[in-house]
Amino acid sequence: MNCLSKQEIINIALQPPEPEELPLLAAVSAIDSLIQAQEVLALYRLCRMLPDNAKILEIGSFNGSSAMVMGHAIKEREIKLFCIDPWHDYLGQEDFVGFNQARIADGSKIMQEFVKNTSFLGTQLKMLRGFSADFATMLAGQEFDLIFIDGAHDYGSVRADIMIGLSALKPGGLLTGHDFHSCGHGVRQAVNSMLGLSPTISNKGVIEQTYIWFAQLDQPGYEHAILEIEDLYAAGDLQAALTLALKSARIYKTEELVGMIATLKQELHR
């Protein structure tokens, strides 16, 4: 991914489909899916550029349309794809309010569709059944090259998934996600506040003609630490925030952390 500039990522879906991409577009269009043609091209092309021995993480897989796209980009290469989804109780999830009830009533059927749509990957695919929070500890430090977030779309869930993504992303890796549009209020709010406002992330944006947002992070651990310090501060746990800030400053040595430490010390000694 290091070879792609911000503008190249933004424009990655604008070129017409290549002959090899046409069968994939047809296959995805035959699935009951919310992913659009330009998004298929964007995900496929991004994953095609990953090096051998890379790892991809998808948070929120449903029936496997986006996993199929990424899978076709990596099939028969030394690249692993990990997919997280509960594959049950969609009727009780806020994101699926308004969906055809018959379409989402049977989680086992949806999981069977996922398996069918991704079976060509064989052992390249690892299914993680559960919610992203169930795997947060396991994923931390795994250094994925690309992470695609398409789980629950409320602000709290997107924020939690971004935090998991930051903890699991490889330095220089690409953190991406779906549904950056006017109906995806939680997505837009979380992405803008956590990544859009960060002065240390320059390569970020939304891919043209898609609802896919992205951020390439040189130091995902640093961004994770800053956000965690802010969360502790907002919760009123100033001592824990200071402890984490001091620990992080020994690693990253930035003016931002120096300023945070000074503010926290001042407030603790009032």
C-alpha positions in Angstrom: 0.0 0.0 0.0 2.9 2.3 0.5 3.2 2.9 -3.3 -0.3 4.5 -3.5 -0.7 8.2 -2.9 -3.9 9.7 -1.4 -5.2 10.7 -4.8 -4.5 7.3 -6.3 -6.6 5.7 -3.6 -9.3 8.2 -4.0 -9.4 7.6 -7.7 -8.9 3.8 -7.6 -12.5 2.9 -8.8 -12.7 5.5 -11.6 -11.0 3.4 -14.3 -13.4 1.2 -16.3 -13.5 -2.5 -15.4 -10.7 -4.7 -16.7 -11.7 -7.9 -18.5 -10.8 -10.0 -15.4 -13.0 -7.8 -13.2 -16.2 -8.3 -15.3 -17.0 -11.9 -14.0 -16.6 -10.7 -10.4 -19.0 -7.8 -11.0 -21.5 -10.2 -12.4 -21.1 -12.6 -9.5 -21.6 -10.0 -6.9 -24.6 -8.5 -8.6 -26.2 -11.9 -8.3 -25.9 -11.8 -4.5 -28.4 -10.0 -2.3 -25.9 -7.3 -1.4 -25.6 -3.6 -0.6 -22.1 -3.3 -2.2 -22.1 -1.3 -5.4 -20.2 -1.9 -8.6 -17.6 0.9 -8.0 -17.1 -0.4 -4.4 -16.4 -3.8 -5.8 -13.7 -2.4 -8.0 -12.2 -0.3 -5.2 -12.0 -3.2 -2.8 -10.7 -5.7 -5.4 -8.0 -3.3 -6.7 -6.8 -2.4 -3.2 -6.5 -6.0 -2.2 -4.8 -6.9 -5.5 -2.0 -4.5 -4.5 -1.3 -6.2 -1.2 2.1 -8.0 -0.9 2.4 -11.8 -0.3 2.1 -12.8 3.3 -0.3 -9.9 3.9 -3.4 -10.3 6.2 -6.8 -8.7 5.8 -9.5 -8.3 8.5 -13.2 -7.7 7.8 -15.4 -6.6 10.6 -19.0 -7.4 9.6 -19.4 -9.9 6.8 -23.1 -10.9 6.6 -23.6 -13.1 3.5 -20.0 -12.6 2.2 -20.3 -10.2 -0.8 -17.4 -8.0 0.2 -15.4 -11.0 1.5 -16.0 -12.6 -2.0 -14.6 -9.5 -3.6 -11.5 -9.4 -1.4 -11.1 -13.1 -1.7 -11.0 -13.1 -5.5 -8.2 -10.5 -5.3 -6.1 -12.7 -3.1 -7.0 -16.3 -4.1 -4.1 -18.7 -4.5 -1.7 -16.2 -3.0 0.0 -16.3 0.4 -2.6 -13.9 1.9 -5.1 -14.6 4.7 -8.6 -13.1 5.1 -10.2 -13.0 8.6 -13.9 -12.3 8.8 -15.9 -11.4 11.9 -19.6 -11.6 12.1 -22.2 -12.9 14.7 -24.2 -14.7 12.0 -27.2 -14.6 14.2 -30.0 -12.4 15.7 -30.0 -9.8 12.9 -33.6 -9.1 13.7 -32.5 -7.6 17.0 -29.8 -5.4 15.6 -30.6 -1.7 15.0 -28.9 -1.7 11.6 -31.4 -4.1 10.2 -34.5 -2.2 11.1 -36.5 -1.7 7.9 -34.9 -4.7 6.2 -37.2 -7.4 4.7 -37.7 -9.6 7.8 -37.7 -12.8 5.9 -34.3 -11.9 4.5 -32.6 -11.6 7.9 -34.7 -13.9 10.1 -32.4 -17.0 9.8 -28.8 -16.3 10.8 -27.8 -19.8 10.0 -29.0 -19.5 6.5 -27.0 -16.2 6.1 -23.9 -18.0 7.4 -24.5 -20.8 4.9 -24.6 -18.2 2.1 -21.4 -16.7 3.4 -19.7 -20.1 3.3 -21.0 -20.7 -0.2 -19.9 -17.3 -1.5 -16.4 -17.7 -0.1 -15.8 -21.4 -0.3 -13.3 -21.0 -3.2 -10.8 -19.5 -0.7 -10.4 -22.7 1.3 -7.9 -22.3 4.2 -7.1 -18.8 3.1 -10.3 -17.7 5.0 -10.7 -17.7 8.7 -14.2 -17.2 10.1 -14.5 -15.6 13.5 -18.1 -16.0 14.7 -19.1 -13.4 17.3 -19.0 -9.7 17.8 -15.8 -7.7 17.2 -15.5 -6.9 20.9 -15.2 -10.7 21.6 -12.0 -10.7 19.6 -10.5 -7.4 20.6 -7.8 -8.8 22.8 -6.9 -11.5 20.3 -6.6 -9.1 17.4 -4.5 -6.4 19.2 -1.0 -6.4 17.7 -1.8 -8.8 14.8 -0.6 -6.2 12.2 -3.2 -6.6 9.5 -2.3 -4.9 6.2 -5.9 -3.9 5.4 -8.9 -3.7 7.7 -12.4 -3.2 6.3 -15.1 -2.2 8.8 -18.7 -2.8 7.9 -20.3 -3.9 11.2 -22.9 -2.1 13.2 -23.3 1.5 12.1 -24.2 3.4 15.2 -21.5 5.8 16.5 -20.5 3.8 19.5 -20.1 0.6 17.5 -18.1 2.2 14.7 -15.9 4.0 17.3 -15.2 0.7 19.0 -14.4 -1.0 15.7 -12.1 1.7 14.7 -10.3 1.4 18.1 -10.0 -2.4 17.4 -8.7 -1.6 13.9 -6.1 0.8 15.2 -4.8 -1.8 17.7 -4.6 -4.5 15.0 -3.3 -2.5 12.0 0.2 -2.8 10.7 2.2 0.4 10.5 1.6 1.8 7.1 -1.5 -0.3 6.7 -4.9 0.8 5.4 -7.9 1.2 7.7 -11.1 1.3 5.6 -14.9 1.0 6.0 -18.2 1.2 4.4 -21.3 3.5 4.5 -19.8 6.9 4.7 -23.0 8.6 3.5 -25.8 10.8 4.7 -27.7 7.8 6.2 -24.6 6.5 7.9 -24.6 9.2 10.6 -22.7 7.0 13.1 -20.1 6.1 10.5 -19.5 9.7 9.5 -19.4 11.0 13.0 -16.9 8.3 14.2 -14.6 8.5 11.2 -14.6 12.3 11.2 -13.9 12.7 14.9 -11.4 9.9 15.3 -9.5 10.1 12.0 -10.6 13.1 10.1 -9.5 15.6 12.8 -6.2 13.9 13.5 -3.3 16.2 12.3 -0.9 13.2 12.1 -3.0 11.3 9.5 -2.5 12.9 6.1 -3.5 10.1 3.7 -7.2 9.8 4.3 -10.5 10.4 2.5 -13.4 8.8 0.7 -13.0 6.8 -2.5 -14.7 8.5 -5.4 -18.1 7.1 -6.5 -18.2 4.9 -3.4 -19.1 5.1 0.2 -15.8 3.7 1.3 -13.7 5.8 3.6 -10.0 5.1 4.2 -7.0 6.2 6.3 -3.4 5.0 5.9 -1.6 5.1 9.2 2.1 5.2 9.7 1.7 4.8 13.4 -1.7 3.2 14.2 -0.5 2.5 17.8 0.0 6.2 18.3 -3.5 7.1 17.1 -4.9 4.4 19.3 -3.0 5.8 22.4 -4.2 9.4 21.7 -7.8 8.4 21.4 -7.6 6.2 24.5 -6.1 9.1 26.5 -8.9 11.3 25.3 -11.5 8.7 26.4 -10.0 8.4 29.8 -10.0 12.2 30.2 -13.6 12.4 29.1 -14.5 9.8 31.6 -12.8 11.8 34.4 -10.1 9.3 35.1 -7.3 11.8 34.9 -4.7 9.6 36.7 -5.1 6.7 34.2 -5.0 9.2 31.3 -1.7 10.6 32.7 -0.2 7.2 33.2 -1.0 6.2 29.6 0.2 9.6 28.3 3.6 9.2 30.1 3.9 5.6 28.8 3.1 6.6 25.3 5.5 9.6 25.4 8.4 7.2 26.1 7.6 5.5 22.8 6.5 8.3 20.5 8.0 11.5 21.9 5.6 14.0 20.2 4.6 17.5 21.1 1.0 16.5 21.2 1.7 14.1 24.1 3.9 16.6 25.9 0.9 19.0 25.8 -1.5 16.4 27.0 0.8 15.5 29.9 1.2 19.1 30.9 -2.6 19.6 30.9 -3.3 16.5 32.9 -0.7 17.3 35.5 -2.1 20.8 35.9 -5.6 19.5 36.3 -4.6 16.8 38.8 -2.8 19.3 41.0 -5.7 21.8 41.2 
